[in-house]
Amino acid sequence: MSLEEWEAERLQDPEFVAALAAREPAYQVARLRILRGLTQKQLAELVGTRQSSIARLERGTTLPNLSFLSKVAAALGARVEVHLSPTDDAFSLGSG
């Protein structure tokens, strides 16, 4: 199954689409793994973990720590980016 076929099939499932927003890192790991032509087992070997850990990560049933996610990203030729954005536009640092 190609990446495009995999994505098209998954995006037809409303539950998958709803979960996608909540589990974006999990989706990105699976997407990059498939794009790189790796199995979960192969990725696990590159990371130094078990296949079941990769499966849980891709399902979004586990919240990985930053260290583990960084190892997975490196094995996939990617990087982890974390962004913090203020939720209140009126809030400014140094005021008050």
Biopython code that builds the backbone (N, CA, C, O; Angstrom):
import numpy as np
from Bio.PDB.StructureBuilder import StructureBuilder

atoms = [
    (1, "MET", "N", (0.858, -1.181, 0.000)),
    (1, "MET", "CA", (0.000, 0.000, 0.000)),
    (1, "MET", "C", (0.900, 1.239, 0.000)),
    (1, "MET", "O", (1.823, 1.342, 0.809)),
    (2, "SER", "N", (0.630, 2.163, -0.898)),
    (2, "SER", "CA", (1.422, 3.388, -0.969)),
    (2, "SER", "C", (0.999, 4.350, 0.141)),
    (2, "SER", "O", (-0.059, 4.193, 0.750)),
    (3, "LEU", "N", (1.845, 5.343, 0.388)),
    (3, "LEU", "CA", (1.528, 6.359, 1.392)),
    (3, "LEU", "C", (0.236, 7.081, 1.029)),
    (3, "LEU", "O", (-0.600, 7.339, 1.896)),
    (4, "GLU", "N", (0.075, 7.402, -0.232)),
    (4, "GLU", "CA", (-1.122, 8.115, -0.667)),
    (4, "GLU", "C", (-2.377, 7.284, -0.437)),
    (4, "GLU", "O", (-3.400, 7.806, 0.006)),
    (5, "GLU", "N", (-2.299, 5.989, -0.736)),
    (5, "GLU", "CA", (-3.443, 5.098, -0.507)),
    (5, "GLU", "C", (-3.746, 4.980, 0.979)),
    (5, "GLU", "O", (-4.905, 5.001, 1.394)),
    (6, "TRP", "N", (-2.689, 4.856, 1.772)),
    (6, "TRP", "CA", (-2.849, 4.745, 3.228)),
    (6, "TRP", "C", (-3.538, 5.988, 3.780)),
    (6, "TRP", "O", (-4.487, 5.886, 4.558)),
    (7, "GLU", "N", (-3.050, 7.181, 3.367)),
    (7, "GLU", "CA", (-3.645, 8.432, 3.841)),
    (7, "GLU", "C", (-5.093, 8.563, 3.386)),
    (7, "GLU", "O", (-5.964, 8.920, 4.178)),
    (8, "ALA", "N", (-5.352, 8.275, 2.116)),
    (8, "ALA", "CA", (-6.712, 8.403, 1.581)),
    (8, "ALA", "C", (-7.675, 7.497, 2.334)),
    (8, "ALA", "O", (-8.794, 7.899, 2.653)),
    (9, "GLU", "N", (-7.242, 6.281, 2.616)),
    (9, "GLU", "CA", (-8.093, 5.342, 3.353)),
    (9, "GLU", "C", (-8.364, 5.844, 4.767)),
    (9, "GLU", "O", (-9.502, 5.811, 5.234)),
    (10, "ARG", "N", (-7.330, 6.303, 5.439)),
    (10, "ARG", "CA", (-7.491, 6.773, 6.822)),
    (10, "ARG", "C", (-8.361, 8.033, 6.893)),
    (10, "ARG", "O", (-9.165, 8.187, 7.812)),
    (11, "LEU", "N", (-8.195, 8.922, 5.926)),
    (11, "LEU", "CA", (-8.927, 10.189, 5.954)),
    (11, "LEU", "C", (-10.403, 10.033, 5.624)),
    (11, "LEU", "O", (-11.157, 11.000, 5.732)),
    (12, "GLN", "N", (-10.832, 8.853, 5.229)),
    (12, "GLN", "CA", (-12.253, 8.576, 5.021)),
    (12, "GLN", "C", (-12.944, 8.210, 6.330)),
    (12, "GLN", "O", (-14.173, 8.191, 6.402)),
    (13, "ASP", "N", (-12.173, 7.925, 7.342)),
    (13, "ASP", "CA", (-12.700, 7.509, 8.641)),
    (13, "ASP", "C", (-12.857, 8.736, 9.537)),
    (13, "ASP", "O", (-11.851, 9.316, 9.947)),
    (14, "PRO", "N", (-14.104, 9.156, 9.858)),
    (14, "PRO", "CA", (-14.313, 10.354, 10.675)),
    (14, "PRO", "C", (-13.645, 10.269, 12.046)),
    (14, "PRO", "O", (-13.167, 11.280, 12.561)),
    (15, "GLU", "N", (-13.607, 9.093, 12.632)),
    (15, "GLU", "CA", (-12.944, 8.940, 13.929)),
    (15, "GLU", "C", (-11.449, 9.187, 13.793)),
    (15, "GLU", "O", (-10.834, 9.801, 14.666)),
    (16, "PHE", "N", (-10.871, 8.716, 12.712)),
    (16, "PHE", "CA", (-9.447, 8.940, 12.479)),
    (16, "PHE", "C", (-9.167, 10.427, 12.311)),
    (16, "PHE", "O", (-8.214, 10.952, 12.886)),
    (17, "VAL", "N", (-9.991, 11.100, 11.529)),
    (17, "VAL", "CA", (-9.807, 12.531, 11.290)),
    (17, "VAL", "C", (-9.921, 13.308, 12.596)),
    (17, "VAL", "O", (-9.137, 14.225, 12.841)),
    (18, "ALA", "N", (-10.889, 12.950, 13.436)),
    (18, "ALA", "CA", (-11.054, 13.628, 14.725)),
    (18, "ALA", "C", (-9.856, 13.374, 15.632)),
    (18, "ALA", "O", (-9.387, 14.276, 16.326)),
    (19, "ALA", "N", (-9.374, 12.152, 15.617)),
    (19, "ALA", "CA", (-8.237, 11.804, 16.470)),
    (19, "ALA", "C", (-6.942, 12.406, 15.949)),
    (19, "ALA", "O", (-5.996, 12.611, 16.711)),
    (20, "LEU", "N", (-6.898, 12.686, 14.670)),
    (20, "LEU", "CA", (-5.690, 13.209, 14.054)),
    (20, "LEU", "C", (-5.233, 14.506, 14.709)),
    (20, "LEU", "O", (-4.046, 14.679, 14.989)),
    (21, "ALA", "N", (-6.148, 15.396, 14.949)),
    (21, "ALA", "CA", (-5.791, 16.671, 15.565)),
    (21, "ALA", "C", (-5.207, 16.473, 16.956)),
    (21, "ALA", "O", (-4.254, 17.150, 17.340)),
    (22, "ALA", "N", (-5.781, 15.547, 17.704)),
    (22, "ALA", "CA", (-5.317, 15.305, 19.068)),
    (22, "ALA", "C", (-4.010, 14.524, 19.103)),
    (22, "ALA", "O", (-3.276, 14.569, 20.090)),
    (23, "ARG", "N", (-3.727, 13.817, 18.033)),
    (23, "ARG", "CA", (-2.559, 12.930, 18.031)),
    (23, "ARG", "C", (-1.618, 13.235, 16.874)),
    (23, "ARG", "O", (-1.038, 12.320, 16.291)),
    (24, "GLU", "N", (-1.466, 14.473, 16.547)),
    (24, "GLU", "CA", (-0.668, 14.823, 15.380)),
    (24, "GLU", "C", (0.739, 14.226, 15.395)),
    (24, "GLU", "O", (1.169, 13.713, 14.362)),
    (25, "PRO", "N", (1.479, 14.261, 16.502)),
    (25, "PRO", "CA", (2.810, 13.635, 16.471)),
    (25, "PRO", "C", (2.753, 12.158, 16.094)),
    (25, "PRO", "O", (3.620, 11.670, 15.369)),
    (26, "ALA", "N", (1.748, 11.450, 16.577)),
    (26, "ALA", "CA", (1.613, 10.031, 16.246)),
    (26, "ALA", "C", (1.409, 9.863, 14.745)),
    (26, "ALA", "O", (2.012, 8.985, 14.128)),
    (27, "TYR", "N", (0.569, 10.695, 14.166)),
    (27, "TYR", "CA", (0.316, 10.642, 12.727)),
    (27, "TYR", "C", (1.594, 10.947, 11.947)),
    (27, "TYR", "O", (1.901, 10.277, 10.961)),
    (28, "GLN", "N", (2.328, 11.953, 12.391)),
    (28, "GLN", "CA", (3.552, 12.331, 11.693)),
    (28, "GLN", "C", (4.591, 11.218, 11.731)),
    (28, "GLN", "O", (5.286, 10.991, 10.741)),
    (29, "VAL", "N", (4.707, 10.524, 12.853)),
    (29, "VAL", "CA", (5.651, 9.408, 12.950)),
    (29, "VAL", "C", (5.268, 8.321, 11.954)),
    (29, "VAL", "O", (6.117, 7.835, 11.207)),
    (30, "ALA", "N", (4.003, 7.942, 11.942)),
    (30, "ALA", "CA", (3.552, 6.895, 11.018)),
    (30, "ALA", "C", (3.763, 7.332, 9.572)),
    (30, "ALA", "O", (4.219, 6.546, 8.742)),
    (31, "ARG", "N", (3.435, 8.570, 9.276)),
    (31, "ARG", "CA", (3.563, 9.086, 7.912)),
    (31, "ARG", "C", (5.023, 9.057, 7.459)),
    (31, "ARG", "O", (5.327, 8.578, 6.367)),
    (32, "LEU", "N", (5.918, 9.568, 8.296)),
    (32, "LEU", "CA", (7.332, 9.585, 7.927)),
    (32, "LEU", "C", (7.906, 8.175, 7.818)),
    (32, "LEU", "O", (8.718, 7.896, 6.935)),
    (33, "ARG", "N", (7.484, 7.294, 8.710)),
    (33, "ARG", "CA", (7.972, 5.912, 8.666)),
    (33, "ARG", "C", (7.595, 5.264, 7.336)),
    (33, "ARG", "O", (8.427, 4.630, 6.687)),
    (34, "ILE", "N", (6.343, 5.429, 6.941)),
    (34, "ILE", "CA", (5.875, 4.844, 5.683)),
    (34, "ILE", "C", (6.580, 5.507, 4.497)),
    (34, "ILE", "O", (6.981, 4.833, 3.548)),
    (35, "LEU", "N", (6.725, 6.815, 4.559)),
    (35, "LEU", "CA", (7.415, 7.548, 3.497)),
    (35, "LEU", "C", (8.853, 7.063, 3.331)),
    (35, "LEU", "O", (9.369, 7.014, 2.214)),
    (36, "ARG", "N", (9.495, 6.709, 4.430)),
    (36, "ARG", "CA", (10.881, 6.212, 4.406)),
    (36, "ARG", "C", (10.962, 4.723, 4.050)),
    (36, "ARG", "O", (12.053, 4.174, 3.891)),
    (37, "GLY", "N", (9.801, 4.079, 3.927)),
    (37, "GLY", "CA", (9.780, 2.668, 3.560)),
    (37, "GLY", "C", (10.190, 1.734, 4.682)),
    (37, "GLY", "O", (10.719, 0.650, 4.432)),
    (38, "LEU", "N", (9.947, 2.151, 5.921)),
    (38, "LEU", "CA", (10.329, 1.350, 7.084)),
    (38, "LEU", "C", (9.124, 0.663, 7.700)),
    (38, "LEU", "O", (8.014, 1.195, 7.675)),
    (39, "THR", "N", (9.346, -0.511, 8.249)),
    (39, "THR", "CA", (8.326, -1.161, 9.066)),
    (39, "THR", "C", (8.471, -0.636, 10.489)),
    (39, "THR", "O", (9.473, -0.007, 10.830)),
    (40, "GLN", "N", (7.471, -0.897, 11.308)),
    (40, "GLN", "CA", (7.579, -0.518, 12.716)),
    (40, "GLN", "C", (8.772, -1.214, 13.359)),
    (40, "GLN", "O", (9.481, -0.615, 14.168)),
    (41, "LYS", "N", (8.991, -2.456, 13.009)),
    (41, "LYS", "CA", (10.110, -3.214, 13.580)),
    (41, "LYS", "C", (11.447, -2.594, 13.174)),
    (41, "LYS", "O", (12.348, -2.468, 14.004)),
    (42, "GLN", "N", (11.579, -2.212, 11.916)),
    (42, "GLN", "CA", (12.825, -1.596, 11.455)),
    (42, "GLN", "C", (13.078, -0.270, 12.165)),
    (42, "GLN", "O", (14.205, 0.020, 12.566)),
    (43, "LEU", "N", (12.029, 0.534, 12.319)),
    (43, "LEU", "CA", (12.177, 1.799, 13.027)),
    (43, "LEU", "C", (12.566, 1.550, 14.475)),
    (43, "LEU", "O", (13.433, 2.237, 15.015)),
    (44, "ALA", "N", (11.933, 0.578, 15.099)),
    (44, "ALA", "CA", (12.255, 0.246, 16.489)),
    (44, "ALA", "C", (13.725, -0.130, 16.629)),
    (44, "ALA", "O", (14.381, 0.280, 17.587)),
    (45, "GLU", "N", (14.242, -0.902, 15.687)),
    (45, "GLU", "CA", (15.654, -1.296, 15.732)),
    (45, "GLU", "C", (16.565, -0.083, 15.605)),
    (45, "GLU", "O", (17.588, -0.003, 16.286)),
    (46, "LEU", "N", (16.207, 0.857, 14.746)),
    (46, "LEU", "CA", (17.002, 2.078, 14.592)),
    (46, "LEU", "C", (17.002, 2.920, 15.863)),
    (46, "LEU", "O", (17.998, 3.559, 16.199)),
    (47, "VAL", "N", (15.875, 2.909, 16.559)),
    (47, "VAL", "CA", (15.719, 3.716, 17.771)),
    (47, "VAL", "C", (16.298, 3.004, 18.991)),
    (47, "VAL", "O", (16.699, 3.644, 19.963)),
    (48, "GLY", "N", (16.338, 1.667, 18.930)),
    (48, "GLY", "CA", (16.799, 0.894, 20.081)),
    (48, "GLY", "C", (15.677, 0.590, 21.049)),
    (48, "GLY", "O", (15.868, 0.598, 22.265)),
    (49, "THR", "N", (14.503, 0.322, 20.498)),
    (49, "THR", "CA", (13.335, 0.016, 21.321)),
    (49, "THR", "C", (12.608, -1.172, 20.698)),
    (49, "THR", "O", (13.088, -1.773, 19.737)),
    (50, "ARG", "N", (11.455, -1.498, 21.253)),
    (50, "ARG", "CA", (10.657, -2.611, 20.723)),
    (50, "ARG", "C", (9.622, -2.102, 19.718)),
    (50, "ARG", "O", (9.227, -0.936, 19.747)),
    (51, "GLN", "N", (9.200, -2.992, 18.840)),
    (51, "GLN", "CA", (8.177, -2.661, 17.849)),
    (51, "GLN", "C", (6.902, -2.211, 18.538)),
    (51, "GLN", "O", (6.219, -1.312, 18.048)),
    (52, "SER", "N", (6.572, -2.819, 19.663)),
    (52, "SER", "CA", (5.340, -2.460, 20.368)),
    (52, "SER", "C", (5.364, -1.006, 20.845)),
    (52, "SER", "O", (4.317, -0.364, 20.925)),
    (53, "SER", "N", (6.541, -0.490, 21.158)),
    (53, "SER", "CA", (6.648, 0.921, 21.564)),
    (53, "SER", "C", (6.339, 1.847, 20.398)),
    (53, "SER", "O", (5.690, 2.879, 20.570)),
    (54, "ILE", "N", (6.805, 1.474, 19.213)),
    (54, "ILE", "CA", (6.514, 2.273, 18.019)),
    (54, "ILE", "C", (5.026, 2.190, 17.695)),
    (54, "ILE", "O", (4.410, 3.192, 17.334)),
    (55, "ALA", "N", (4.452, 1.004, 17.822)),
    (55, "ALA", "CA", (3.019, 0.827, 17.547)),
    (55, "ALA", "C", (2.180, 1.687, 18.485)),
    (55, "ALA", "O", (1.234, 2.339, 18.043)),
    (56, "ARG", "N", (2.513, 1.696, 19.769)),
    (56, "ARG", "CA", (1.764, 2.524, 20.734)),
    (56, "ARG", "C", (1.917, 4.003, 20.410)),
    (56, "ARG", "O", (0.959, 4.768, 20.514)),
    (57, "LEU", "N", (3.118, 4.403, 20.019)),
    (57, "LEU", "CA", (3.357, 5.794, 19.648)),
    (57, "LEU", "C", (2.502, 6.177, 18.445)),
    (57, "LEU", "O", (1.878, 7.239, 18.441)),
    (58, "GLU", "N", (2.469, 5.326, 17.432)),
    (58, "GLU", "CA", (1.698, 5.626, 16.223)),
    (58, "GLU", "C", (0.196, 5.604, 16.464)),
    (58, "GLU", "O", (-0.545, 6.325, 15.796)),
    (59, "ARG", "N", (-0.261, 4.798, 17.393)),
    (59, "ARG", "CA", (-1.694, 4.774, 17.725)),
    (59, "ARG", "C", (-2.082, 5.955, 18.604)),
    (59, "ARG", "O", (-3.265, 6.264, 18.744)),
    (60, "GLY", "N", (-1.102, 6.607, 19.191)),
    (60, "GLY", "CA", (-1.385, 7.718, 20.083)),
    (60, "GLY", "C", (-1.858, 7.278, 21.445)),
    (60, "GLY", "O", (-2.484, 8.051, 22.170)),
    (61, "THR", "N", (-1.562, 6.032, 21.802)),
    (61, "THR", "CA", (-2.012, 5.521, 23.101)),
    (61, "THR", "C", (-0.980, 5.740, 24.189)),
    (61, "THR", "O", (-1.196, 5.369, 25.343)),
    (62, "THR", "N", (0.139, 6.342, 23.824)),
    (62, "THR", "CA", (1.161, 6.668, 24.808)),
    (62, "THR", "C", (1.648, 8.080, 24.540)),
    (62, "THR", "O", (1.677, 8.525, 23.393)),
    (63, "LEU", "N", (2.021, 8.766, 25.571)),
    (63, "LEU", "CA", (2.562, 10.113, 25.434)),
    (63, "LEU", "C", (4.075, 10.016, 25.611)),
    (63, "LEU", "O", (4.557, 9.875, 26.735)),
    (64, "PRO", "N", (4.822, 10.091, 24.521)),
    (64, "PRO", "CA", (6.272, 9.896, 24.625)),
    (64, "PRO", "C", (6.950, 11.092, 25.269)),
    (64, "PRO", "O", (6.480, 12.224, 25.158)),
    (65, "ASN", "N", (8.063, 10.825, 25.946)),
    (65, "ASN", "CA", (8.837, 11.954, 26.450)),
    (65, "ASN", "C", (9.644, 12.539, 25.292)),
    (65, "ASN", "O", (9.784, 11.914, 24.241)),
    (66, "LEU", "N", (10.156, 13.713, 25.492)),
    (66, "LEU", "CA", (10.849, 14.430, 24.424)),
    (66, "LEU", "C", (12.097, 13.683, 23.960)),
    (66, "LEU", "O", (12.429, 13.709, 22.775)),
    (67, "SER", "N", (12.778, 13.029, 24.872)),
    (67, "SER", "CA", (13.979, 12.272, 24.521)),
    (67, "SER", "C", (13.651, 11.141, 23.549)),
    (67, "SER", "O", (14.335, 10.973, 22.539)),
    (68, "PHE", "N", (12.613, 10.368, 23.848)),
    (68, "PHE", "CA", (12.219, 9.258, 22.980)),
    (68, "PHE", "C", (11.751, 9.774, 21.626)),
    (68, "PHE", "O", (12.133, 9.238, 20.586)),
    (69, "LEU", "N", (10.933, 10.805, 21.641)),
    (69, "LEU", "CA", (10.432, 11.367, 20.389)),
    (69, "LEU", "C", (11.581, 11.909, 19.536)),
    (69, "LEU", "O", (11.543, 11.814, 18.309)),
    (70, "SER", "N", (12.595, 12.474, 20.181)),
    (70, "SER", "CA", (13.764, 12.968, 19.453)),
    (70, "SER", "C", (14.533, 11.827, 18.802)),
    (70, "SER", "O", (15.017, 11.971, 17.679)),
    (71, "LYS", "N", (14.652, 10.694, 19.492)),
    (71, "LYS", "CA", (15.324, 9.521, 18.921)),
    (71, "LYS", "C", (14.554, 9.000, 17.711)),
    (71, "LYS", "O", (15.148, 8.652, 16.690)),
    (72, "VAL", "N", (13.243, 8.951, 17.831)),
    (72, "VAL", "CA", (12.407, 8.489, 16.721)),
    (72, "VAL", "C", (12.559, 9.448, 15.539)),
    (72, "VAL", "O", (12.738, 9.020, 14.399)),
    (73, "ALA", "N", (12.486, 10.733, 15.824)),
    (73, "ALA", "CA", (12.618, 11.729, 14.760)),
    (73, "ALA", "C", (13.966, 11.603, 14.059)),
    (73, "ALA", "O", (14.032, 11.639, 12.830)),
    (74, "ALA", "N", (15.036, 11.457, 14.826)),
    (74, "ALA", "CA", (16.372, 11.331, 14.236)),
    (74, "ALA", "C", (16.456, 10.101, 13.334)),
    (74, "ALA", "O", (17.048, 10.157, 12.256)),
    (75, "ALA", "N", (15.871, 9.002, 13.772)),
    (75, "ALA", "CA", (15.878, 7.772, 12.973)),
    (75, "ALA", "C", (15.102, 7.953, 11.669)),
    (75, "ALA", "O", (15.361, 7.264, 10.683)),
    (76, "LEU", "N", (14.155, 8.882, 11.673)),
    (76, "LEU", "CA", (13.339, 9.153, 10.485)),
    (76, "LEU", "C", (13.897, 10.309, 9.649)),
    (76, "LEU", "O", (13.298, 10.703, 8.648)),
    (77, "GLY", "N", (15.041, 10.844, 10.064)),
    (77, "GLY", "CA", (15.614, 11.971, 9.341)),
    (77, "GLY", "C", (14.812, 13.239, 9.529)),
    (77, "GLY", "O", (14.689, 14.056, 8.616)),
    (78, "ALA", "N", (14.267, 13.395, 10.726)),
    (78, "ALA", "CA", (13.432, 14.560, 11.040)),
    (78, "ALA", "C", (13.915, 15.182, 12.348)),
    (78, "ALA", "O", (14.866, 14.700, 12.963)),
    (79, "ARG", "N", (13.260, 16.237, 12.755)),
    (79, "ARG", "CA", (13.574, 16.863, 14.041)),
    (79, "ARG", "C", (12.273, 17.189, 14.756)),
    (79, "ARG", "O", (11.221, 17.322, 14.131)),
    (80, "VAL", "N", (12.360, 17.314, 16.061)),
    (80, "VAL", "CA", (11.205, 17.676, 16.879)),
    (80, "VAL", "C", (11.242, 19.183, 17.089)),
    (80, "VAL", "O", (12.285, 19.747, 17.420)),
    (81, "GLU", "N", (10.112, 19.824, 16.899)),
    (81, "GLU", "CA", (9.990, 21.255, 17.160)),
    (81, "GLU", "C", (8.865, 21.466, 18.155)),
    (81, "GLU", "O", (7.767, 20.934, 17.989)),
    (82, "VAL", "N", (9.144, 22.246, 19.190)),
    (82, "VAL", "CA", (8.136, 22.561, 20.199)),
    (82, "VAL", "C", (7.928, 24.066, 20.171)),
    (82, "VAL", "O", (8.884, 24.837, 20.239)),
    (83, "HIS", "N", (6.683, 24.471, 20.073)),
    (83, "HIS", "CA", (6.358, 25.895, 20.041)),
    (83, "HIS", "C", (5.379, 26.211, 21.164)),
    (83, "HIS", "O", (4.385, 25.509, 21.351)),
    (84, "LEU", "N", (5.665, 27.261, 21.901)),
    (84, "LEU", "CA", (4.742, 27.754, 22.912)),
    (84, "LEU", "C", (4.221, 29.098, 22.433)),
    (84, "LEU", "O", (4.998, 29.995, 22.105)),
    (85, "SER", "N", (2.920, 29.230, 22.396)),
    (85, "SER", "CA", (2.301, 30.466, 21.943)),
    (85, "SER", "C", (1.365, 30.975, 23.023)),
    (85, "SER", "O", (0.598, 30.196, 23.588)),
    (86, "PRO", "N", (1.412, 32.268, 23.321)),
    (86, "PRO", "CA", (0.502, 32.803, 24.331)),
    (86, "PRO", "C", (-0.944, 32.679, 23.867)),
    (86, "PRO", "O", (-1.249, 32.850, 22.686)),
    (87, "THR", "N", (-1.817, 32.385, 24.802)),
    (87, "THR", "CA", (-3.234, 32.266, 24.470)),
    (87, "THR", "C", (-3.962, 33.581, 24.645)),
    (87, "THR", "O", (-5.088, 33.730, 24.170)),
    (88, "ASP", "N", (-3.348, 34.527, 25.311)),
    (88, "ASP", "CA", (-3.969, 35.823, 25.560)),
    (88, "ASP", "C", (-3.141, 36.895, 24.863)),
    (88, "ASP", "O", (-2.024, 37.194, 25.285)),
    (89, "ASP", "N", (-3.685, 37.472, 23.798)),
    (89, "ASP", "CA", (-2.954, 38.484, 23.043)),
    (89, "ASP", "C", (-2.659, 39.733, 23.866)),
    (89, "ASP", "O", (-1.717, 40.464, 23.560)),
    (90, "ALA", "N", (-3.447, 39.985, 24.901)),
    (90, "ALA", "CA", (-3.247, 41.173, 25.722)),
    (90, "ALA", "C", (-2.077, 40.996, 26.680)),
    (90, "ALA", "O", (-1.553, 41.979, 27.205)),
    (91, "PHE", "N", (-1.667, 39.766, 26.909)),
    (91, "PHE", "CA", (-0.570, 39.490, 27.825)),
    (91, "PHE", "C", (0.747, 39.816, 27.147)),
    (91, "PHE", "O", (1.000, 39.376, 26.025)),
    (92, "SER", "N", (1.577, 40.577, 27.817)),
    (92, "SER", "CA", (2.909, 40.839, 27.270)),
    (92, "SER", "C", (3.934, 40.717, 28.382)),
    (92, "SER", "O", (3.695, 41.132, 29.516)),
    (93, "LEU", "N", (5.057, 40.152, 28.047)),
    (93, "LEU", "CA", (6.121, 39.985, 29.029)),
    (93, "LEU", "C", (6.680, 41.341, 29.407)),
    (93, "LEU", "O", (6.819, 42.226, 28.563)),
    (94, "GLY", "N", (6.996, 41.494, 30.665)),
    (94, "GLY", "CA", (7.615, 42.721, 31.124)),
    (94, "GLY", "C", (6.639, 43.829, 31.463)),
    (94, "GLY", "O", (7.063, 44.899, 31.901)),
    (95, "SER", "N", (5.354, 43.611, 31.275)),
    (95, "SER", "CA", (4.402, 44.667, 31.627)),
    (95, "SER", "C", (3.885, 44.434, 33.025)),
    (95, "SER", "O", (3.706, 43.296, 33.461)),
    (96, "GLY", "N", (3.651, 45.508, 33.707)),
    (96, "GLY", "CA", (3.018, 45.421, 35.003)),
    (96, "GLY", "C", (3.947, 45.219, 36.065)),
    (96, "GLY", "O", (3.547, 45.125, 37.226)),
]
sb = StructureBuilder()
sb.init_structure("model")
sb.init_model(0)
sb.init_chain("A")
sb.init_seg("    ")
for serial, (resi, resn, name, xyz) in enumerate(atoms, 1):
    if name == "N":
        sb.init_residue(resn, " ", resi, " ")
    sb.init_atom(name, np.array(xyz, "f"), 0.0, 1.0, " ", f" {name:<3s}", serial, name[0])
structure = sb.get_structure()
